[in-house]
Amino acid sequence: MTIEIIIQAIISGLLMGFIYALIAAGLSLIFGLMGIVNFAHGEHLMLSMFSSFWLWTLLG
């Protein structure tokens, strides 16, 4: 493996970790304040990921 692949894997892992941390923070904040689990976070995540993929393929 070359150093470029290793650096790309590390950066990709960190970015996915940040996304998971934001999801966890949002879920724990809503659960802590309201006392219920709000599953709308998953829907917003799905829509934002789909929009990001669509823009990525559209703009190249």
Summary of the structure (lengths in Angstrom):
residues: 60
radius of gyration: 15.6
end to end distance: 26.4
largest distance: 48.4
contacts: 115
relative contact order: 0.07
helix: 87%
strand: 0%
